Amino acid sequence: MSHAIIELRDVTYAFPDRDATLNGLTFHLHHGEKLGLFGPNGAGKSTMLHILMGLLTPDQGEVELFGVPMSDDKAFEAARLRIGFLFQHSDDQLFCPTVLDDVAFGPLNQGLTRDQAAERAREALETVGLAGFEERIPHRLSGGEKKLVALATVLAMKPEVLVLDEPTTGLSPEAKERLVEILKGLDLARLVVSHDPEFLAATTDRLIAMRDGRIRPGELKPHTHIHVHEEGDVPHQH
């Protein structure tokens, strides 16, 4: 069996002066998997993502990406060039004067020339439906536009796997629908963390739950259901 793309083994992490956020967490994602992760606030989901990206250092345990132990910052830097990580808050991902600069930033760090990076950026913006936004100022965009630009920064790097942290936060129904269509068109392994069951059902193949800093045993298949609320009489779908 091939190495997992992402593997965390017995990871423990506690913020200063707090109980452990992660308690011996073990997790893996393999090539071809489209995995949804859900759980209550405070379960440790975002902390787990920050550890696998090398943004936090675990107190105990091991992180392995693409079959390589993440033993130092240099190893994480190389792995991050292969992972498309979408932050929960787009403002954490957008920091350049123009949209084109933001989207070209990753390809430039991968060693592309300015012209090559700009071409990658334009292709990615077209993919997310924002062709023509190249000279726009990121902080003046709507929340949905910022999210799609942030996704373009990820796609421009031609990642081998996507890691998405609450990607529907602040999105309008139209922007969410666009995001679903984009992800459906990408044949990439992915880990999607979300409180939105409808979004997970549309963009992942299986679900796992997290609680108290650990992955709970077993899994659920994404699905929708139709029911009637107590106060209403019109069946509708979730």
WOCOR-V213907 format. One record per pair of residues at least 24 apart in sequence whose ideal C-beta (glycine too) atoms are under 10 Angstrom apart, sorted by sequence separation. I is the first residue (numbers start at 1). J is the second residue. D is the distance in Angstrom with one decimal. If there is no record, write none. Layout:
<<I	J	D> <I	J	D>>
//
This chain:
<<4	28	4.2> <5	29	5.3> <6	30	8.7> <20	44	8.7> <21	45	9.8> <52	76	9.4> <124	148	9.9> <125	149	7.6> <127	151	8.6> <128	152	4.9> <144	168	9.9> <146	170	8.5> <147	171	5.9> <162	186	7.2> <168	192	9.6> <179	203	8.2> <198	222	9.1> <201	225	9.9> <3	28	9.5> <4	29	6.1> <5	30	6.4> <21	46	9.3> <22	47	6.0> <27	52	8.1> <54	79	7.6> <55	80	9.5> <81	106	7.9> <100	125	7.8> <103	128	9.4> <124	149	9.2> <127	152	7.0> <128	153	10.0> <146	171	9.9> <147	172	9.9> <167	192	6.8> <169	194	8.8> <171	196	9.3> <177	202	9.2> <197	222	7.5> <4	30	5.2> <5	31	6.1> <21	47	4.8> <22	48	6.4> <25	51	8.7> <53	79	8.4> <54	80	6.9> <80	106	9.4> <81	107	9.9> <99	125	7.1> <125	151	10.0> <126	152	8.9> <128	154	9.8> <143	169	8.4> <144	170	7.4> <162	188	5.4> <163	189	9.6> <164	190	6.7> <165	191	9.2> <166	192	9.0> <167	193	8.4> <168	194	6.3> <169	195	8.8> <176	202	9.3> <197	223	8.6> <198	224	6.6> <3	30	8.4> <4	31	8.4> <5	32	9.5> <6	33	9.5> <21	48	8.7> <52	79	9.1> <53	80	6.4> <103	130	9.1> <124	151	8.1> <125	152	5.1> <128	155	7.2> <143	170	4.2> <144	171	5.2> <148	175	6.8> <151	178	9.7> <155	182	8.2> <159	186	9.5> <161	188	6.2> <162	189	7.4> <163	190	7.3> <164	191	7.2> <165	192	8.7> <166	193	6.0> <167	194	6.7> <168	195	8.4> <169	196	9.0> <197	224	7.9> <2	30	7.1> <3	31	9.0> <5	33	8.1> <81	109	7.0> <82	110	9.4> <124	152	4.0> <125	153	9.8> <127	155	5.9> <142	170	9.2> <143	171	6.9> <144	172	5.2> <147	175	6.5> <151	179	7.1> <160	188	7.2> <161	189	4.5> <162	190	4.1> <163	191	5.0> <164	192	4.7> <165	193	5.2> <166	194	5.8> <168	196	4.9> <171	199	9.2> <197	225	9.4> <1	30	8.0> <2	31	6.3> <4	33	9.1> <6	35	9.5> <22	51	7.3> <54	83	10.0> <80	109	9.1> <81	110	5.5> <123	152	9.1> <124	153	7.5> <127	156	9.0> <142	171	9.8> <143	172	7.9> <144	173	9.7> <146	175	9.8> <147	176	9.2> <159	188	6.9> <160	189	7.3> <161	190	6.5> <162	191	7.3> <163	192	8.2> <164	193	6.7> <165	194	8.6> <166	195	6.9> <167	196	8.7> <2	32	9.9> <21	51	9.7> <53	83	7.0> <55	85	9.1> <81	111	9.0> <103	133	9.1> <104	134	9.4> <122	152	9.6> <124	154	8.1> <125	155	9.1> <142	172	8.2> <144	174	7.4> <145	175	7.9> <148	178	6.9> <152	182	9.6> <158	188	9.8> <159	189	9.5> <161	191	7.5> <162	192	7.8> <163	193	8.2> <164	194	7.6> <166	196	8.3> <168	198	9.0> <13	44	7.8> <52	83	8.4> <99	130	7.4> <103	134	8.2> <121	152	7.2> <124	155	4.4> <125	156	8.3> <144	175	3.2> <147	178	9.5> <148	179	7.3> <151	182	6.9> <155	186	7.9> <159	190	9.6> <168	199	5.2> <15	47	8.2> <53	85	5.5> <55	87	9.9> <77	109	9.2> <120	152	9.7> <121	153	8.3> <123	155	8.3> <124	156	3.9> <143	175	7.9> <144	176	8.2> <147	179	7.2> <151	183	8.9> <167	199	7.5> <168	200	9.6> <11	44	9.5> <14	47	9.7> <25	58	8.9> <52	85	9.0> <99	132	9.7> <100	133	8.2> <101	134	9.0> <123	156	7.3> <124	157	8.6> <142	175	8.3> <155	188	9.4> <166	199	9.7> <13	47	6.0> <22	56	9.6> <53	87	9.8> <99	133	4.8> <100	134	3.9> <101	135	9.6> <121	155	9.7> <122	156	9.0> <124	158	9.2> <144	178	8.0> <148	182	8.2> <13	48	8.5> <21	56	9.5> <26	61	8.3> <31	66	9.9> <50	85	9.5> <98	133	9.0> <99	134	5.7> <100	135	6.8> <103	138	9.7> <120	155	8.8> <121	156	5.2> <123	158	9.8> <144	179	8.7> <164	199	9.7> <168	203	9.8> <11	47	9.4> <22	58	7.3> <24	60	8.1> <25	61	7.3> <26	62	9.8> <27	63	9.9> <28	64	8.8> <29	65	9.9> <49	85	7.4> <98	134	6.7> <99	135	7.2> <100	136	8.7> <102	138	5.8> <120	156	4.6> <167	203	8.6> <11	48	7.5> <13	50	9.0> <22	59	8.5> <24	61	7.4> <49	86	9.9> <50	87	9.7> <98	135	5.4> <99	136	4.9> <101	138	8.7> <119	156	9.5> <120	157	7.9> <201	238	9.1> <13	51	6.2> <21	59	10.0> <22	60	9.3> <49	87	9.1> <97	135	9.5> <98	136	6.8> <99	137	7.8> <118	156	9.8> <120	158	7.6> <20	59	7.9> <22	61	8.1> <49	88	9.0> <98	137	6.6> <99	138	5.8> <117	156	7.7> <164	203	8.4> <198	237	8.3> <8	48	7.0> <11	51	6.2> <20	60	9.7> <97	137	7.0> <98	138	7.4> <117	157	9.9> <164	204	9.9> <198	238	6.3> <11	52	8.8> <15	56	9.1> <46	87	9.4> <96	137	9.6> <97	138	8.2> <162	203	9.7> <197	238	6.8> <6	48	10.0> <46	88	6.7> <96	138	7.0> <97	139	9.8> <99	141	7.7> <6	49	9.9> <8	51	7.0> <13	56	6.5> <45	88	9.8> <94	137	9.9> <95	138	7.9> <8	52	6.2> <13	57	8.2> <14	58	9.8> <94	138	4.2> <95	139	9.3> <102	146	9.9> <112	156	9.5> <7	52	8.9> <13	58	5.0> <14	59	6.2> <93	138	9.3> <94	139	7.3> <112	157	9.7> <6	52	5.7> <12	58	6.3> <13	59	5.5> <99	145	8.9> <103	149	6.8> <106	152	9.8> <107	153	9.4> <110	156	9.3> <129	175	9.5> <6	53	9.8> <11	58	4.7> <12	59	5.0> <13	60	8.2> <91	138	8.4> <94	141	8.4> <99	146	9.6> <102	149	6.4> <103	150	9.2> <106	153	5.8> <110	157	6.2> <10	58	9.1> <11	59	8.5> <12	60	4.3> <13	61	8.2> <90	138	8.3> <91	139	7.4> <102	150	8.2> <103	151	9.6> <104	152	10.0> <105	153	6.7> <106	154	7.5> <108	156	9.8> <109	157	8.3> <110	158	8.3> <130	178	9.8> <9	58	9.9> <11	60	7.0> <12	61	5.8> <90	139	9.9> <99	148	10.0> <100	149	9.9> <103	152	4.8> <104	153	8.7> <106	155	9.3> <107	156	5.4> <129	178	5.9> <8	58	8.2> <10	60	6.7> <11	61	3.4> <99	149	5.5> <102	152	8.2> <103	153	5.1> <106	156	5.6> <107	157	6.1> <128	178	7.4> <129	179	10.0> <9	60	9.9> <10	61	4.4> <11	62	7.4> <90	141	8.6> <102	153	5.6> <103	154	9.2> <105	156	8.5> <106	157	4.1> <107	158	8.2> <128	179	8.3> <9	61	5.8> <10	62	7.2> <11	63	7.1> <91	143	9.6> <94	146	6.3> <100	152	9.9> <103	155	8.6> <104	156	6.9> <105	157	9.3> <106	158	9.3> <129	181	9.0> <8	61	6.6> <9	62	4.6> <90	143	7.3> <93	146	8.5> <94	147	9.9> <99	152	8.0> <103	156	5.1> <106	159	9.0> <128	181	10.0> <129	182	8.1> <8	62	7.3> <9	63	8.0> <89	143	9.8> <90	144	9.4> <93	147	9.3> <99	153	9.3> <102	156	9.4> <103	157	9.5> <128	182	6.0> <7	62	7.9> <8	63	5.6> <9	64	7.5> <90	145	8.9> <91	146	7.1> <94	149	6.3> <127	182	6.6> <7	63	7.4> <8	64	7.8> <90	146	3.8> <93	149	8.4> <94	150	6.1> <6	63	8.3> <7	64	4.3> <8	65	9.7> <89	146	9.1> <90	147	5.1> <93	150	4.4> <96	153	9.4> <6	64	7.8> <7	65	7.6> <89	147	9.5> <90	148	8.8> <92	150	8.6> <93	151	9.2> <127	185	8.2> <5	64	9.5> <6	65	6.0> <7	66	9.6> <88	147	9.9> <90	149	7.2> <91	150	8.9> <94	153	7.5> <127	186	8.9> <4	64	7.2> <5	65	7.0> <6	66	8.4> <7	67	8.5> <87	147	9.8> <90	150	4.4> <93	153	6.1> <3	64	7.6> <4	65	8.7> <5	66	6.1> <86	147	8.1> <89	150	9.0> <90	151	9.0> <93	154	8.3> <3	65	9.3> <4	66	8.6> <5	67	8.5> <7	69	9.5> <8	70	9.8> <3	66	6.8> <4	67	7.6> <7	70	9.9> <87	150	6.9> <90	153	9.5> <3	67	3.2> <86	150	5.9> <2	67	7.9> <3	68	8.4> <85	150	10.0> <86	151	6.0> <87	153	9.9> <84	151	8.4> <86	153	8.6> <87	154	9.6> <85	153	9.8> <86	154	5.5> <84	153	8.7> <85	154	6.9> <86	155	9.7> <84	154	3.7> <83	154	8.9> <84	155	6.7> <84	156	9.2> <85	157	9.8> <6	79	9.3> <84	157	6.3> <92	165	9.8> <5	79	9.6> <83	157	8.7> <84	158	8.6> <85	159	8.4> <82	157	8.2> <84	159	3.3> <81	157	6.8> <82	158	9.0> <83	159	5.7> <84	160	8.3> <85	161	9.4> <86	162	7.2> <87	163	9.8> <88	164	8.9> <89	165	8.9> <5	82	8.7> <6	83	8.1> <80	157	9.3> <81	158	9.8> <82	159	6.2> <83	160	7.2> <84	161	6.9> <85	162	8.0> <86	163	7.1> <87	164	9.2> <88	165	4.4> <89	166	8.7> <90	167	9.7> <5	83	8.3> <81	159	8.5> <82	160	4.8> <83	161	5.6> <84	162	4.6> <85	163	4.8> <86	164	4.6> <87	165	6.0> <88	166	4.3> <80	159	9.6> <81	160	9.6> <82	161	7.3> <83	162	7.8> <84	163	6.8> <85	164	8.0> <86	165	6.4> <87	166	9.0> <88	167	7.9> <90	169	8.8> <83	163	5.9> <84	164	8.3> <85	165	7.6> <86	166	9.0> <87	167	9.4> <88	168	9.9> <89	169	7.3> <90	170	8.1> <79	160	9.8> <86	167	5.6> <88	169	5.7> <89	170	8.5> <79	161	10.0> <87	169	9.9> <88	170	9.4> <86	179	9.8> <66	160	7.6> <66	161	8.8> <65	161	9.1> <84	186	9.4> <84	188	7.7> <86	190	10.0> <88	193	8.3> <84	190	8.5> <85	191	9.7> <86	192	9.3> <88	194	9.8> <86	193	9.9> <83	191	9.6> <53	163	7.2> <52	163	7.3> <53	165	9.7> <49	163	6.1> <49	164	9.0> <50	165	8.8> <49	165	5.3> <48	165	9.8> <49	166	9.8> <46	165	5.9> <45	165	7.7> <46	166	7.9> <45	166	8.5> <37	164	9.9> <33	161	9.0> <34	162	9.0> <36	164	9.7> <37	165	9.7> <31	160	8.4> <31	161	8.3> <30	161	9.9> <29	161	7.1> <29	163	8.7> <52	191	8.6> <49	191	7.9> <48	191	9.5> <49	193	6.5> <48	193	8.3> <46	193	7.2> <45	193	4.8> <34	183	8.6> <45	194	9.2> <43	193	9.9> <45	195	9.5> <34	186	9.6> <34	187	9.5> <34	188	8.3> <35	189	8.2> <36	190	8.9> <37	191	6.4> <38	192	9.2> <39	193	8.5> <41	195	8.4> <5	160	7.0> <6	161	7.1> <32	187	8.7> <34	189	6.8> <35	190	7.0> <36	191	8.0> <37	192	7.0> <38	193	7.4> <40	195	8.8> <5	161	5.0> <32	188	9.2> <33	189	5.3> <34	190	5.1> <35	191	5.2> <36	192	5.0> <37	193	4.8> <38	194	6.5> <39	195	8.7> <6	163	7.8> <31	188	9.6> <32	189	5.9> <33	190	7.7> <34	191	8.5> <35	192	7.2> <36	193	7.9> <37	194	7.9> <38	195	6.5> <5	163	9.8> <31	189	5.6> <33	191	8.1> <34	192	7.7> <35	193	9.7> <36	194	6.7> <38	196	8.7> <30	189	7.2> <38	197	7.4> <29	189	6.3> <36	196	9.6> <29	190	8.3> <36	197	8.7> <29	191	5.4> <38	200	6.6> <48	210	7.4> <36	199	8.5> <37	200	8.6> <27	191	8.8> <36	200	3.8> <35	200	9.5> <36	201	8.1> <45	210	5.5> <48	213	8.6> <34	200	9.8> <36	202	9.9> <38	204	10.0> <43	209	8.3> <44	210	6.2> <47	213	8.2> <36	203	7.4> <37	204	8.9> <43	210	4.5> <44	211	8.6> <48	215	8.9> <36	204	3.6> <43	211	5.3> <44	212	7.8> <45	213	9.9> <34	203	7.0> <35	204	5.9> <36	205	8.2> <38	207	6.3> <39	208	9.0> <40	209	9.3> <42	211	9.5> <43	212	6.9> <44	213	4.4> <34	204	4.7> <35	205	7.3> <36	206	7.0> <37	207	7.4> <38	208	8.0> <39	209	5.5> <40	210	8.6> <42	212	8.9> <43	213	7.1> <44	214	8.0> <33	204	8.8> <34	205	4.5> <35	206	6.2> <36	207	4.4> <37	208	5.8> <38	209	5.9> <39	210	3.7> <40	211	6.8> <42	213	9.2> <43	214	8.8> <44	215	9.7> <33	205	7.1> <34	206	7.8> <35	207	7.6> <36	208	7.4> <37	209	7.7> <38	210	7.3> <39	211	5.4> <40	212	9.4> <43	215	9.8> <32	205	9.1> <33	206	7.8> <35	208	6.7> <36	209	9.6> <37	210	6.0> <38	211	9.9> <39	212	9.0> <43	216	9.5> <39	213	9.8> <39	214	9.8> <39	215	9.0> <39	216	8.1> <37	215	8.1> <27	208	8.3> <38	220	8.9> <6	189	8.7> <27	210	8.8> <36	219	9.5> <5	189	5.8> <35	219	8.9> <36	220	8.8> <4	189	9.9> <5	190	9.9> <6	191	7.0> <25	210	8.1> <5	191	9.0> <36	222	6.3> <25	212	10.0> <27	214	9.4> <28	215	9.7> <22	210	9.4> <25	213	6.0> <26	214	8.0> <27	215	5.6> <34	222	9.5> <23	212	6.4> <24	213	7.8> <25	214	5.5> <26	215	6.8> <22	212	9.4> <23	213	3.9> <24	214	6.6> <25	215	6.4> <21	212	9.4> <22	213	4.3> <23	214	5.5> <20	212	9.1> <21	213	5.6> <22	214	7.7> <19	212	9.7> <20	213	6.0> <19	213	8.9> <14	213	9.2> <13	213	8.0> <12	213	8.0> <11	213	9.0> <11	214	9.7> <8	215	9.3>>
//
